[in-house]
């Protein structure tokens, strides 16, 4: 299991992104840290600050997890999100 205490590490995994729980976009993760994640393959423009839900399989896990995040930047089809985690999600990510 990778050490997420490092600044960032490369991580490629398919991910579902939802801004409203009804529309989903399939993206690919680029890198991850304990504070956020970068995704590629997002063709829709998302407003900075928009809250989203991400569904992905975290490193070291066999099943997918839902994580809440907020968009902090987007350039073309790449975007960066800072995690906005509840207690359960924070516990999952810290494992």
Secondary structure, DSSP 4 states (H G I P E B T S, - for coil): ---TTSS-EE---EEEEESSSS-EEEEEEEEE-SSEEEEE---S---TT-EEEEEE--TT-SS-EEEEEEEEEEETTEEEEEE---HHHHHHHH-
